[in-house]
Every structure is written in C-alpha cells, then in structure tokens.
Amino acid sequence: MKEKVEEVLAKIRPALQADGGDVELVGVDDGVVKVALKGACAGCPVATITLKQGIERMLKAQIPEVKEVVAV
C-alpha cells in the first residue's frame, strides 16, 4: 500500500510545491497514513484543511484501504 500512497502523493505534490510547501510520506500503519508537511505547509494556518480535505480525501478516493491521514 505504501507504493500506492506514494503514487497519489506524487500527483498532489506539484500543487503544494507551487505554494512553497511539500508533503513527505513517513509511513503507513494499518490504514493510517502518516505524513510530514514541509516548507510553507509546515507553518500554514490552513494546513489541517489541506491535510484532511485535500490529501486525505484524494488518498481515500483512490485507495479504499486508507482510513485516515495524520501529520507527524
């Protein structure tokens, strides 16, 4: 599943990088995807919205086994 998550993140990454941020996969554990937000995303006041309504929504839509996405 980790490879599938990386493929989806690769599709999301250009949009984050355009705003000076990035996302890094830390790990996948029992359907919970752990990511680290980098650059501008790390201190952004809307990072939680990006994480839940952007990254998590896309991962769940493309990988049904994903239960949740959390920032670490």
mmCIF file of the N, C-alpha and C atoms, coordinates in Angstrom:
data_MODEL
# 
_entry.id   MODEL 
# 
loop_
_atom_site.group_PDB 
_atom_site.id 
_atom_site.type_symbol 
_atom_site.label_atom_id 
_atom_site.label_alt_id 
_atom_site.label_comp_id 
_atom_site.label_asym_id 
_atom_site.label_entity_id 
_atom_site.label_seq_id 
_atom_site.pdbx_PDB_ins_code 
_atom_site.Cartn_x 
_atom_site.Cartn_y 
_atom_site.Cartn_z 
_atom_site.occupancy 
_atom_site.B_iso_or_equiv 
_atom_site.pdbx_formal_charge 
_atom_site.auth_seq_id 
_atom_site.auth_comp_id 
_atom_site.auth_asym_id 
_atom_site.auth_atom_id 
_atom_site.pdbx_PDB_model_num 
ATOM 1   N N  . MET A 1 1  ? 0.824   -1.202 0.000  1.00 0.00 ? 1  MET A N  1 
ATOM 2   C CA . MET A 1 1  ? 0.000   0.000  0.000  1.00 0.00 ? 1  MET A CA 1 
ATOM 3   C C  . MET A 1 1  ? 0.862   1.259  0.000  1.00 0.00 ? 1  MET A C  1 
ATOM 4   N N  . LYS A 1 2  ? 2.056   1.167  0.556  1.00 0.00 ? 2  LYS A N  1 
ATOM 5   C CA . LYS A 1 2  ? 2.938   2.328  0.633  1.00 0.00 ? 2  LYS A CA 1 
ATOM 6   C C  . LYS A 1 2  ? 3.246   2.876  -0.768 1.00 0.00 ? 2  LYS A C  1 
ATOM 7   N N  . GLU A 1 3  ? 3.441   1.974  -1.730 1.00 0.00 ? 3  GLU A N  1 
ATOM 8   C CA . GLU A 1 3  ? 3.736   2.400  -3.090 1.00 0.00 ? 3  GLU A CA 1 
ATOM 9   C C  . GLU A 1 3  ? 2.550   3.149  -3.702 1.00 0.00 ? 3  GLU A C  1 
ATOM 10  N N  . LYS A 1 4  ? 1.339   2.664  -3.440 1.00 0.00 ? 4  LYS A N  1 
ATOM 11  C CA . LYS A 1 4  ? 0.141   3.330  -3.955 1.00 0.00 ? 4  LYS A CA 1 
ATOM 12  C C  . LYS A 1 4  ? 0.017   4.740  -3.372 1.00 0.00 ? 4  LYS A C  1 
ATOM 13  N N  . VAL A 1 5  ? 0.294   4.859  -2.076 1.00 0.00 ? 5  VAL A N  1 
ATOM 14  C CA . VAL A 1 5  ? 0.220   6.164  -1.413 1.00 0.00 ? 5  VAL A CA 1 
ATOM 15  C C  . VAL A 1 5  ? 1.241   7.118  -2.033 1.00 0.00 ? 5  VAL A C  1 
ATOM 16  N N  . GLU A 1 6  ? 2.446   6.627  -2.274 1.00 0.00 ? 6  GLU A N  1 
ATOM 17  C CA . GLU A 1 6  ? 3.483   7.472  -2.889 1.00 0.00 ? 6  GLU A CA 1 
ATOM 18  C C  . GLU A 1 6  ? 3.046   7.956  -4.267 1.00 0.00 ? 6  GLU A C  1 
ATOM 19  N N  . GLU A 1 7  ? 2.359   7.092  -5.034 1.00 0.00 ? 7  GLU A N  1 
ATOM 20  C CA . GLU A 1 7  ? 1.894   7.480  -6.365 1.00 0.00 ? 7  GLU A CA 1 
ATOM 21  C C  . GLU A 1 7  ? 0.876   8.613  -6.279 1.00 0.00 ? 7  GLU A C  1 
ATOM 22  N N  . VAL A 1 8  ? -0.044  8.531  -5.331 1.00 0.00 ? 8  VAL A N  1 
ATOM 23  C CA . VAL A 1 8  ? -1.056  9.580  -5.172 1.00 0.00 ? 8  VAL A CA 1 
ATOM 24  C C  . VAL A 1 8  ? -0.395  10.872 -4.676 1.00 0.00 ? 8  VAL A C  1 
ATOM 25  N N  . LEU A 1 9  ? 0.519   10.744 -3.729 1.00 0.00 ? 9  LEU A N  1 
ATOM 26  C CA . LEU A 1 9  ? 1.213   11.939 -3.223 1.00 0.00 ? 9  LEU A CA 1 
ATOM 27  C C  . LEU A 1 9  ? 2.000   12.625 -4.335 1.00 0.00 ? 9  LEU A C  1 
ATOM 28  N N  . ALA A 1 10 ? 2.542   11.845 -5.261 1.00 0.00 ? 10 ALA A N  1 
ATOM 29  C CA . ALA A 1 10 ? 3.291   12.421 -6.381 1.00 0.00 ? 10 ALA A CA 1 
ATOM 30  C C  . ALA A 1 10 ? 2.383   13.293 -7.252 1.00 0.00 ? 10 ALA A C  1 
ATOM 31  N N  . LYS A 1 11 ? 1.098   12.961 -7.304 1.00 0.00 ? 11 LYS A N  1 
ATOM 32  C CA . LYS A 1 11 ? 0.134   13.756 -8.072 1.00 0.00 ? 11 LYS A CA 1 
ATOM 33  C C  . LYS A 1 11 ? -0.238  15.044 -7.326 1.00 0.00 ? 11 LYS A C  1 
ATOM 34  N N  . ILE A 1 12 ? -0.247  14.976 -5.998 1.00 0.00 ? 12 ILE A N  1 
ATOM 35  C CA . ILE A 1 12 ? -0.612  16.119 -5.161 1.00 0.00 ? 12 ILE A CA 1 
ATOM 36  C C  . ILE A 1 12 ? 0.554   17.093 -5.003 1.00 0.00 ? 12 ILE A C  1 
ATOM 37  N N  . ARG A 1 13 ? 1.747   16.548 -4.957 1.00 0.00 ? 13 ARG A N  1 
ATOM 38  C CA . ARG A 1 13 ? 2.955   17.308 -4.636 1.00 0.00 ? 13 ARG A CA 1 
ATOM 39  C C  . ARG A 1 13 ? 3.145   18.582 -5.463 1.00 0.00 ? 13 ARG A C  1 
ATOM 40  N N  . PRO A 1 14 ? 2.937   18.583 -6.787 1.00 0.00 ? 14 PRO A N  1 
ATOM 41  C CA . PRO A 1 14 ? 3.166   19.823 -7.556 1.00 0.00 ? 14 PRO A CA 1 
ATOM 42  C C  . PRO A 1 14 ? 2.317   21.007 -7.081 1.00 0.00 ? 14 PRO A C  1 
ATOM 43  N N  . ALA A 1 15 ? 1.096   20.756 -6.671 1.00 0.00 ? 15 ALA A N  1 
ATOM 44  C CA . ALA A 1 15 ? 0.241   21.846 -6.182 1.00 0.00 ? 15 ALA A CA 1 
ATOM 45  C C  . ALA A 1 15 ? 0.795   22.414 -4.878 1.00 0.00 ? 15 ALA A C  1 
ATOM 46  N N  . LEU A 1 16 ? 1.280   21.554 -4.010 1.00 0.00 ? 16 LEU A N  1 
ATOM 47  C CA . LEU A 1 16 ? 1.856   22.017 -2.745 1.00 0.00 ? 16 LEU A CA 1 
ATOM 48  C C  . LEU A 1 16 ? 3.163   22.777 -3.003 1.00 0.00 ? 16 LEU A C  1 
ATOM 49  N N  . GLN A 1 17 ? 3.977   22.256 -3.910 1.00 0.00 ? 17 GLN A N  1 
ATOM 50  C CA . GLN A 1 17 ? 5.251   22.895 -4.214 1.00 0.00 ? 17 GLN A CA 1 
ATOM 51  C C  . GLN A 1 17 ? 5.056   24.260 -4.869 1.00 0.00 ? 17 GLN A C  1 
ATOM 52  N N  . ALA A 1 18 ? 3.974   24.420 -5.607 1.00 0.00 ? 18 ALA A N  1 
ATOM 53  C CA . ALA A 1 18 ? 3.688   25.711 -6.237 1.00 0.00 ? 18 ALA A CA 1 
ATOM 54  C C  . ALA A 1 18 ? 3.458   26.799 -5.194 1.00 0.00 ? 18 ALA A C  1 
ATOM 55  N N  . ASP A 1 19 ? 3.016   26.388 -3.997 1.00 0.00 ? 19 ASP A N  1 
ATOM 56  C CA . ASP A 1 19 ? 2.793   27.339 -2.902 1.00 0.00 ? 19 ASP A CA 1 
ATOM 57  C C  . ASP A 1 19 ? 3.943   27.356 -1.908 1.00 0.00 ? 19 ASP A C  1 
ATOM 58  N N  . GLY A 1 20 ? 5.054   26.714 -2.249 1.00 0.00 ? 20 GLY A N  1 
ATOM 59  C CA . GLY A 1 20 ? 6.230   26.725 -1.386 1.00 0.00 ? 20 GLY A CA 1 
ATOM 60  C C  . GLY A 1 20 ? 6.250   25.640 -0.335 1.00 0.00 ? 20 GLY A C  1 
ATOM 61  N N  . GLY A 1 21 ? 5.377   24.655 -0.453 1.00 0.00 ? 21 GLY A N  1 
ATOM 62  C CA . GLY A 1 21 ? 5.324   23.573 0.524  1.00 0.00 ? 21 GLY A CA 1 
ATOM 63  C C  . GLY A 1 21 ? 5.640   22.229 -0.095 1.00 0.00 ? 21 GLY A C  1 
ATOM 64  N N  . ASP A 1 22 ? 5.441   21.189 0.683  1.00 0.00 ? 22 ASP A N  1 
ATOM 65  C CA . ASP A 1 22 ? 5.649   19.832 0.203  1.00 0.00 ? 22 ASP A CA 1 
ATOM 66  C C  . ASP A 1 22 ? 5.075   18.863 1.233  1.00 0.00 ? 22 ASP A C  1 
ATOM 67  N N  . VAL A 1 23 ? 4.965   17.605 0.832  1.00 0.00 ? 23 VAL A N  1 
ATOM 68  C CA . VAL A 1 23 ? 4.489   16.563 1.732  1.00 0.00 ? 23 VAL A CA 1 
ATOM 69  C C  . VAL A 1 23 ? 5.426   15.369 1.600  1.00 0.00 ? 23 VAL A C  1 
ATOM 70  N N  . GLU A 1 24 ? 5.749   14.770 2.727  1.00 0.00 ? 24 GLU A N  1 
ATOM 71  C CA . GLU A 1 24 ? 6.644   13.617 2.754  1.00 0.00 ? 24 GLU A CA 1 
ATOM 72  C C  . GLU A 1 24 ? 5.939   12.473 3.462  1.00 0.00 ? 24 GLU A C  1 
ATOM 73  N N  . LEU A 1 25 ? 5.951   11.291 2.856  1.00 0.00 ? 25 LEU A N  1 
ATOM 74  C CA . LEU A 1 25 ? 5.368   10.109 3.484  1.00 0.00 ? 25 LEU A CA 1 
ATOM 75  C C  . LEU A 1 25 ? 6.301   9.611  4.565  1.00 0.00 ? 25 LEU A C  1 
ATOM 76  N N  . VAL A 1 26 ? 5.787   9.497  5.773  1.00 0.00 ? 26 VAL A N  1 
ATOM 77  C CA . VAL A 1 26 ? 6.572   8.991  6.900  1.00 0.00 ? 26 VAL A CA 1 
ATOM 78  C C  . VAL A 1 26 ? 6.333   7.490  7.046  1.00 0.00 ? 26 VAL A C  1 
ATOM 79  N N  . GLY A 1 27 ? 5.086   7.063  6.885  1.00 0.00 ? 27 GLY A N  1 
ATOM 80  C CA . GLY A 1 27 ? 4.793   5.645  6.982  1.00 0.00 ? 27 GLY A CA 1 
ATOM 81  C C  . GLY A 1 27 ? 3.314   5.358  6.837  1.00 0.00 ? 27 GLY A C  1 
ATOM 82  N N  . VAL A 1 28 ? 3.009   4.079  6.710  1.00 0.00 ? 28 VAL A N  1 
ATOM 83  C CA . VAL A 1 28 ? 1.629   3.613  6.624  1.00 0.00 ? 28 VAL A CA 1 
ATOM 84  C C  . VAL A 1 28 ? 1.490   2.489  7.641  1.00 0.00 ? 28 VAL A C  1 
ATOM 85  N N  . ASP A 1 29 ? 0.508   2.627  8.541  1.00 0.00 ? 29 ASP A N  1 
ATOM 86  C CA . ASP A 1 29 ? 0.333   1.632  9.593  1.00 0.00 ? 29 ASP A CA 1 
ATOM 87  C C  . ASP A 1 29 ? -1.150  1.313  9.746  1.00 0.00 ? 29 ASP A C  1 
ATOM 88  N N  . ASP A 1 30 ? -1.553  0.140  9.307  1.00 0.00 ? 30 ASP A N  1 
ATOM 89  C CA . ASP A 1 30 ? -2.927  -0.336 9.463  1.00 0.00 ? 30 ASP A CA 1 
ATOM 90  C C  . ASP A 1 30 ? -3.949  0.651  8.903  1.00 0.00 ? 30 ASP A C  1 
ATOM 91  N N  . GLY A 1 31 ? -3.686  1.156  7.703  1.00 0.00 ? 31 GLY A N  1 
ATOM 92  C CA . GLY A 1 31 ? -4.620  2.072  7.055  1.00 0.00 ? 31 GLY A CA 1 
ATOM 93  C C  . GLY A 1 31 ? -4.469  3.524  7.433  1.00 0.00 ? 31 GLY A C  1 
ATOM 94  N N  . VAL A 1 32 ? -3.580  3.819  8.358  1.00 0.00 ? 32 VAL A N  1 
ATOM 95  C CA . VAL A 1 32 ? -3.326  5.203  8.767  1.00 0.00 ? 32 VAL A CA 1 
ATOM 96  C C  . VAL A 1 32 ? -2.053  5.681  8.066  1.00 0.00 ? 32 VAL A C  1 
ATOM 97  N N  . VAL A 1 33 ? -2.205  6.710  7.247  1.00 0.00 ? 33 VAL A N  1 
ATOM 98  C CA . VAL A 1 33 ? -1.080  7.265  6.505  1.00 0.00 ? 33 VAL A CA 1 
ATOM 99  C C  . VAL A 1 33 ? -0.498  8.415  7.316  1.00 0.00 ? 33 VAL A C  1 
ATOM 100 N N  . LYS A 1 34 ? 0.801   8.337  7.579  1.00 0.00 ? 34 LYS A N  1 
ATOM 101 C CA . LYS A 1 34 ? 1.488   9.374  8.350  1.00 0.00 ? 34 LYS A CA 1 
ATOM 102 C C  . LYS A 1 34 ? 2.349   10.184 7.399  1.00 0.00 ? 34 LYS A C  1 
ATOM 103 N N  . VAL A 1 35 ? 2.121   11.497 7.397  1.00 0.00 ? 35 VAL A N  1 
ATOM 104 C CA . VAL A 1 35 ? 2.870   12.385 6.517  1.00 0.00 ? 35 VAL A CA 1 
ATOM 105 C C  . VAL A 1 35 ? 3.468   13.536 7.319  1.00 0.00 ? 35 VAL A C  1 
ATOM 106 N N  . ALA A 1 36 ? 4.491   14.125 6.749  1.00 0.00 ? 36 ALA A N  1 
ATOM 107 C CA . ALA A 1 36 ? 5.088   15.337 7.320  1.00 0.00 ? 36 ALA A CA 1 
ATOM 108 C C  . ALA A 1 36 ? 4.904   16.447 6.294  1.00 0.00 ? 36 ALA A C  1 
ATOM 109 N N  . LEU A 1 37 ? 4.305   17.543 6.721  1.00 0.00 ? 37 LEU A N  1 
ATOM 110 C CA . LEU A 1 37 ? 4.162   18.708 5.852  1.00 0.00 ? 37 LEU A CA 1 
ATOM 111 C C  . LEU A 1 37 ? 5.440   19.526 5.952  1.00 0.00 ? 37 LEU A C  1 
ATOM 112 N N  . LYS A 1 38 ? 5.963   19.948 4.810  1.00 0.00 ? 38 LYS A N  1 
ATOM 113 C CA . LYS A 1 38 ? 7.254   20.635 4.755  1.00 0.00 ? 38 LYS A CA 1 
ATOM 114 C C  . LYS A 1 38 ? 7.098   22.040 4.184  1.00 0.00 ? 38 LYS A C  1 
ATOM 115 N N  . GLY A 1 39 ? 8.126   22.825 4.341  1.00 0.00 ? 39 GLY A N  1 
ATOM 116 C CA . GLY A 1 39 ? 8.163   24.172 3.770  1.00 0.00 ? 39 GLY A CA 1 
ATOM 117 C C  . GLY A 1 39 ? 7.039   25.045 4.276  1.00 0.00 ? 39 GLY A C  1 
ATOM 118 N N  . ALA A 1 40 ? 6.413   25.767 3.364  1.00 0.00 ? 40 ALA A N  1 
ATOM 119 C CA . ALA A 1 40 ? 5.333   26.682 3.731  1.00 0.00 ? 40 ALA A CA 1 
ATOM 120 C C  . ALA A 1 40 ? 4.153   25.947 4.358  1.00 0.00 ? 40 ALA A C  1 
ATOM 121 N N  . CYS A 1 41 ? 3.963   24.695 4.005  1.00 0.00 ? 41 CYS A N  1 
ATOM 122 C CA . CYS A 1 41 ? 2.842   23.910 4.561  1.00 0.00 ? 41 CYS A CA 1 
ATOM 123 C C  . CYS A 1 41 ? 3.017   23.647 6.059  1.00 0.00 ? 41 CYS A C  1 
ATOM 124 N N  . ALA A 1 42 ? 4.259   23.561 6.513  1.00 0.00 ? 42 ALA A N  1 
ATOM 125 C CA . ALA A 1 42 ? 4.521   23.236 7.911  1.00 0.00 ? 42 ALA A CA 1 
ATOM 126 C C  . ALA A 1 42 ? 3.959   24.284 8.865  1.00 0.00 ? 42 ALA A C  1 
ATOM 127 N N  . GLY A 1 43 ? 3.997   25.549 8.488  1.00 0.00 ? 43 GLY A N  1 
ATOM 128 C CA . GLY A 1 43 ? 3.518   26.589 9.387  1.00 0.00 ? 43 GLY A CA 1 
ATOM 129 C C  . GLY A 1 43 ? 2.245   27.272 8.917  1.00 0.00 ? 43 GLY A C  1 
ATOM 130 N N  . CYS A 1 44 ? 1.636   26.719 7.903  1.00 0.00 ? 44 CYS A N  1 
ATOM 131 C CA . CYS A 1 44 ? 0.454   27.358 7.319  1.00 0.00 ? 44 CYS A CA 1 
ATOM 132 C C  . CYS A 1 44 ? -0.768  27.189 8.219  1.00 0.00 ? 44 CYS A C  1 
ATOM 133 N N  . PRO A 1 45 ? -1.528  28.270 8.421  1.00 0.00 ? 45 PRO A N  1 
ATOM 134 C CA . PRO A 1 45 ? -2.719  28.175 9.268  1.00 0.00 ? 45 PRO A CA 1 
ATOM 135 C C  . PRO A 1 45 ? -3.819  27.265 8.696  1.00 0.00 ? 45 PRO A C  1 
ATOM 136 N N  . VAL A 1 46 ? -3.797  27.002 7.399  1.00 0.00 ? 46 VAL A N  1 
ATOM 137 C CA . VAL A 1 46 ? -4.811  26.118 6.809  1.00 0.00 ? 46 VAL A CA 1 
ATOM 138 C C  . VAL A 1 46 ? -4.243  24.733 6.490  1.00 0.00 ? 46 VAL A C  1 
ATOM 139 N N  . ALA A 1 47 ? -3.143  24.370 7.120  1.00 0.00 ? 47 ALA A N  1 
ATOM 140 C CA . ALA A 1 47 ? -2.515  23.069 6.867  1.00 0.00 ? 47 ALA A CA 1 
ATOM 141 C C  . ALA A 1 47 ? -3.455  21.914 7.207  1.00 0.00 ? 47 ALA A C  1 
ATOM 142 N N  . THR A 1 48 ? -4.253  22.048 8.247  1.00 0.00 ? 48 THR A N  1 
ATOM 143 C CA . THR A 1 48 ? -5.186  20.989 8.622  1.00 0.00 ? 48 THR A CA 1 
ATOM 144 C C  . THR A 1 48 ? -6.226  20.777 7.526  1.00 0.00 ? 48 THR A C  1 
ATOM 145 N N  . ILE A 1 49 ? -6.681  21.849 6.924  1.00 0.00 ? 49 ILE A N  1 
ATOM 146 C CA . ILE A 1 49 ? -7.646  21.747 5.826  1.00 0.00 ? 49 ILE A CA 1 
ATOM 147 C C  . ILE A 1 49 ? -6.983  21.063 4.632  1.00 0.00 ? 49 ILE A C  1 
ATOM 148 N N  . THR A 1 50 ? -5.759  21.469 4.314  1.00 0.00 ? 50 THR A N  1 
ATOM 149 C CA . THR A 1 50 ? -5.018  20.833 3.216  1.00 0.00 ? 50 THR A CA 1 
ATOM 150 C C  . THR A 1 50 ? -4.869  19.347 3.491  1.00 0.00 ? 50 THR A C  1 
ATOM 151 N N  . LEU A 1 51 ? -4.524  19.004 4.716  1.00 0.00 ? 51 LEU A N  1 
ATOM 152 C CA . LEU A 1 51 ? -4.298  17.609 5.088  1.00 0.00 ? 51 LEU A CA 1 
ATOM 153 C C  . LEU A 1 51 ? -5.574  16.785 4.982  1.00 0.00 ? 51 LEU A C  1 
ATOM 154 N N  . LYS A 1 52 ? -6.641  17.255 5.602  1.00 0.00 ? 52 LYS A N  1 
ATOM 155 C CA . LYS A 1 52 ? -7.874  16.461 5.680  1.00 0.00 ? 52 LYS A CA 1 
ATOM 156 C C  . LYS A 1 52 ? -8.727  16.535 4.416  1.00 0.00 ? 52 LYS A C  1 
ATOM 157 N N  . GLN A 1 53 ? -8.960  17.737 3.902  1.00 0.00 ? 53 GLN A N  1 
ATOM 158 C CA . GLN A 1 53 ? -9.860  17.879 2.765  1.00 0.00 ? 53 GLN A CA 1 
ATOM 159 C C  . GLN A 1 53 ? -9.144  17.742 1.433  1.00 0.00 ? 53 GLN A C  1 
ATOM 160 N N  . GLY A 1 54 ? -7.835  17.827 1.442  1.00 0.00 ? 54 GLY A N  1 
ATOM 161 C CA . GLY A 1 54 ? -7.076  17.674 0.212  1.00 0.00 ? 54 GLY A CA 1 
ATOM 162 C C  . GLY A 1 54 ? -6.421  16.309 0.133  1.00 0.00 ? 54 GLY A C  1 
ATOM 163 N N  . ILE A 1 55 ? -5.369  16.131 0.907  1.00 0.00 ? 55 ILE A N  1 
ATOM 164 C CA . ILE A 1 55 ? -4.574  14.907 0.848  1.00 0.00 ? 55 ILE A CA 1 
ATOM 165 C C  . ILE A 1 55 ? -5.388  13.683 1.269  1.00 0.00 ? 55 ILE A C  1 
ATOM 166 N N  . GLU A 1 56 ? -6.044  13.739 2.426  1.00 0.00 ? 56 GLU A N  1 
ATOM 167 C CA . GLU A 1 56 ? -6.805  12.582 2.911  1.00 0.00 ? 56 GLU A CA 1 
ATOM 168 C C  . GLU A 1 56 ? -7.939  12.223 1.943  1.00 0.00 ? 56 GLU A C  1 
ATOM 169 N N  . ARG A 1 57 ? -8.648  13.211 1.462  1.00 0.00 ? 57 ARG A N  1 
ATOM 170 C CA . ARG A 1 57 ? -9.770  12.955 0.548  1.00 0.00 ? 57 ARG A CA 1 
ATOM 171 C C  . ARG A 1 57 ? -9.288  12.252 -0.721 1.00 0.00 ? 57 ARG A C  1 
ATOM 172 N N  . MET A 1 58 ? -8.189  12.720 -1.287 1.00 0.00 ? 58 MET A N  1 
ATOM 173 C CA . MET A 1 58 ? -7.676  12.108 -2.514 1.00 0.00 ? 58 MET A CA 1 
ATOM 174 C C  . MET A 1 58 ? -7.161  10.691 -2.272 1.00 0.00 ? 58 MET A C  1 
ATOM 175 N N  . LEU A 1 59 ? -6.472  10.494 -1.156 1.00 0.00 ? 59 LEU A N  1 
ATOM 176 C CA . LEU A 1 59 ? -5.965  9.155  -0.853 1.00 0.00 ? 59 LEU A CA 1 
ATOM 177 C C  . LEU A 1 59 ? -7.104  8.168  -0.636 1.00 0.00 ? 59 LEU A C  1 
ATOM 178 N N  . LYS A 1 60 ? -8.121  8.566  0.113  1.00 0.00 ? 60 LYS A N  1 
ATOM 179 C CA . LYS A 1 60 ? -9.267  7.678  0.361  1.00 0.00 ? 60 LYS A CA 1 
ATOM 180 C C  . LYS A 1 60 ? -10.014 7.356  -0.927 1.00 0.00 ? 60 LYS A C  1 
ATOM 181 N N  . ALA A 1 61 ? -10.115 8.321  -1.809 1.00 0.00 ? 61 ALA A N  1 
ATOM 182 C CA . ALA A 1 61 ? -10.834 8.119  -3.071 1.00 0.00 ? 61 ALA A CA 1 
ATOM 183 C C  . ALA A 1 61 ? -10.104 7.119  -3.972 1.00 0.00 ? 61 ALA A C  1 
ATOM 184 N N  . GLN A 1 62 ? -8.779  7.134  -3.924 1.00 0.00 ? 62 GLN A N  1 
ATOM 185 C CA . GLN A 1 62 ? -8.004  6.284  -4.822 1.00 0.00 ? 62 GLN A CA 1 
ATOM 186 C C  . GLN A 1 62 ? -7.509  4.996  -4.172 1.00 0.00 ? 62 GLN A C  1 
ATOM 187 N N  . ILE A 1 63 ? -7.473  4.975  -2.830 1.00 0.00 ? 63 ILE A N  1 
ATOM 188 C CA . ILE A 1 63 ? -7.005  3.787  -2.110 1.00 0.00 ? 63 ILE A CA 1 
ATOM 189 C C  . ILE A 1 63 ? -7.998  3.508  -0.976 1.00 0.00 ? 63 ILE A C  1 
ATOM 190 N N  . PRO A 1 64 ? -8.973  2.634  -1.214 1.00 0.00 ? 64 PRO A N  1 
ATOM 191 C CA . PRO A 1 64 ? -10.029 2.383  -0.213 1.00 0.00 ? 64 PRO A CA 1 
ATOM 192 C C  . PRO A 1 64 ? -9.516  1.908  1.149  1.00 0.00 ? 64 PRO A C  1 
ATOM 193 N N  . GLU A 1 65 ? -8.325  1.327  1.190  1.00 0.00 ? 65 GLU A N  1 
ATOM 194 C CA . GLU A 1 65 ? -7.780  0.818  2.459  1.00 0.00 ? 65 GLU A CA 1 
ATOM 195 C C  . GLU A 1 65 ? -7.337  1.939  3.408  1.00 0.00 ? 65 GLU A C  1 
ATOM 196 N N  . VAL A 1 66 ? -7.191  3.148  2.886  1.00 0.00 ? 66 VAL A N  1 
ATOM 197 C CA . VAL A 1 66 ? -6.764  4.283  3.712  1.00 0.00 ? 66 VAL A CA 1 
ATOM 198 C C  . VAL A 1 66 ? -7.920  4.678  4.628  1.00 0.00 ? 66 VAL A C  1 
ATOM 199 N N  . LYS A 1 67 ? -7.645  4.687  5.939  1.00 0.00 ? 67 LYS A N  1 
ATOM 200 C CA . LYS A 1 67 ? -8.648  5.053  6.947  1.00 0.00 ? 67 LYS A CA 1 
ATOM 201 C C  . LYS A 1 67 ? -8.522  6.526  7.337  1.00 0.00 ? 67 LYS A C  1 
ATOM 202 N N  . GLU A 1 68 ? -7.287  6.992  7.440  1.00 0.00 ? 68 GLU A N  1 
ATOM 203 C CA . GLU A 1 68 ? -7.049  8.338  7.948  1.00 0.00 ? 68 GLU A CA 1 
ATOM 204 C C  . GLU A 1 68 ? -5.655  8.795  7.527  1.00 0.00 ? 68 GLU A C  1 
ATOM 205 N N  . VAL A 1 69 ? -5.480  10.106 7.448  1.00 0.00 ? 69 VAL A N  1 
ATOM 206 C CA . VAL A 1 69 ? -4.171  10.702 7.197  1.00 0.00 ? 69 VAL A CA 1 
ATOM 207 C C  . VAL A 1 69 ? -3.866  11.629 8.372  1.00 0.00 ? 69 VAL A C  1 
ATOM 208 N N  . VAL A 1 70 ? -2.685  11.453 8.953  1.00 0.00 ? 70 VAL A N  1 
ATOM 209 C CA . VAL A 1 70 ? -2.298  12.278 10.100 1.00 0.00 ? 70 VAL A CA 1 
ATOM 210 C C  . VAL A 1 70 ? -0.934  12.903 9.836  1.00 0.00 ? 70 VAL A C  1 
ATOM 211 N N  . ALA A 1 71 ? -0.748  14.102 10.353 1.00 0.00 ? 71 ALA A N  1 
ATOM 212 C CA . ALA A 1 71 ? 0.539   14.779 10.259 1.00 0.00 ? 71 ALA A CA 1 
ATOM 213 C C  . ALA A 1 71 ? 1.363   14.408 11.477 1.00 0.00 ? 71 ALA A C  1 
ATOM 214 N N  . VAL A 1 72 ? 2.627   14.124 11.234 1.00 0.00 ? 72 VAL A N  1 
ATOM 215 C CA . VAL A 1 72 ? 3.532   13.779 12.342 1.00 0.00 ? 72 VAL A CA 1 
ATOM 216 C C  . VAL A 1 72 ? 4.719   14.717 12.365 1.00 0.00 ? 72 VAL A C  1 
# 
